[in-house]
Amino acid sequence: MSEAIINTKKEYAKIFLESINKELRSKFEELRSLKLKANTKGGEYEKHVANLLHDYLGSRFEFHVIDAEMEYLNIFSTGENEIDIIGTFSNALPRIILKV
């Protein structure tokens, strides 16, 4: 493959990744501007973020909001309950946790 073709493909890849980056940043900014109930303690926001992550990465990962049902008490040790959204590899056995 010629150097020119390789450089063209690299440029297309760079443009593609930059457009994805802009789109995701825009979506996160939209989420940050949502007016949600103050007494939900972030639970409603976390559901929206988990849904956004699922929209983009759902074919590879499963996303869960674990704090809403206080499931973290059964999953994490004391002091590790700061994480409210977790992602697991869809096909991993046992489930491997990706902290977001």
C-alpha positions as semicolon CSV with decimal commas, in nm:
position;residue;x (nm);y (nm);z (nm)
1;M;0,000;0,000;0,000
2;S;0,138;0,339;-0,092
3;E;0,236;0,603;0,162
4;A;-0,031;0,841;0,025
5;I;-0,310;0,586;0,079
6;I;-0,190;0,512;0,432
7;N;-0,180;0,883;0,517
8;T;-0,528;0,935;0,369
9;K;-0,667;0,651;0,579
10;K;-0,500;0,792;0,889
11;E;-0,656;1,134;0,821
12;Y;-1,002;0,980;0,774
13;A;-0,961;0,786;1,097
14;K;-0,854;1,102;1,280
15;I;-1,152;1,298;1,145
16;F;-1,387;1,013;1,235
17;L;-1,257;0,988;1,593
18;E;-1,272;1,366;1,638
19;S;-1,635;1,371;1,525
20;I;-1,723;1,093;1,772
21;N;-1,543;1,286;2,046
22;K;-1,740;1,604;1,967
23;E;-2,069;1,416;1,957
24;L;-2,009;1,244;2,291
25;R;-1,901;1,569;2,456
26;S;-2,214;1,735;2,322
27;K;-2,434;1,455;2,460
28;F;-2,266;1,476;2,802
29;E;-2,316;1,853;2,806
30;E;-2,685;1,798;2,729
31;L;-2,705;1,558;3,022
32;R;-2,534;1,806;3,251
33;S;-2,794;2,068;3,164
34;L;-3,092;1,844;3,248
35;K;-3,312;1,969;3,527
36;L;-3,365;1,664;3,746
37;K;-3,521;1,625;4,088
38;A;-3,273;1,741;4,351
39;N;-3,371;1,467;4,598
40;T;-3,274;1,177;4,369
41;K;-2,909;1,216;4,479
42;G;-2,781;1,173;4,126
43;G;-2,965;0,848;4,060
44;E;-3,172;0,989;3,774
45;Y;-2,865;1,150;3,615
46;E;-2,675;0,822;3,644
47;K;-2,955;0,641;3,459
48;H;-2,926;0,892;3,173
49;V;-2,547;0,853;3,161
50;A;-2,577;0,473;3,165
51;N;-2,826;0,492;2,877
52;L;-2,591;0,716;2,679
53;L;-2,301;0,478;2,734
54;H;-2,524;0,189;2,632
55;D;-2,618;0,371;2,309
56;Y;-2,252;0,395;2,208
57;L;-2,092;0,092;2,372
58;G;-2,387;-0,142;2,430
59;S;-2,274;-0,401;2,179
60;R;-1,962;-0,467;2,387
61;F;-2,062;-0,370;2,743
62;E;-2,363;-0,387;2,971
63;F;-2,407;-0,080;3,193
64;H;-2,574;-0,084;3,533
65;V;-2,666;0,183;3,786
66;I;-2,601;-0,004;4,106
67;D;-2,654;0,267;4,367
68;A;-3,026;0,306;4,293
69;E;-3,103;-0,026;4,463
70;M;-2,801;-0,005;4,697
71;E;-2,663;-0,321;4,536
72;Y;-2,314;-0,188;4,598
73;L;-2,344;-0,314;4,955
74;N;-2,336;-0,668;4,817
75;I;-2,068;-0,603;4,553
76;F;-1,804;-0,368;4,692
77;S;-1,611;-0,353;5,016
78;T;-1,651;-0,064;5,258
79;G;-1,526;0,260;5,103
80;E;-1,569;0,141;4,743
81;N;-1,928;0,259;4,702
82;E;-1,841;0,582;4,517
83;I;-1,903;0,414;4,182
84;D;-2,264;0,426;4,076
85;I;-2,235;0,317;3,712
86;I;-2,050;0,002;3,623
87;G;-1,990;-0,161;3,289
88;T;-1,939;-0,532;3,243
89;F;-1,806;-0,703;2,934
90;S;-2,107;-0,864;2,767
91;N;-1,939;-1,196;2,701
92;A;-1,708;-1,219;3,001
93;L;-1,749;-1,499;3,247
94;P;-1,714;-1,423;3,529
95;R;-1,827;-1,064;3,480
96;I;-1,532;-0,825;3,467
97;I;-1,613;-0,483;3,611
98;L;-1,515;-0,165;3,426
99;K;-1,528;0,133;3,660
100;V;-1,667;0,450;3,496
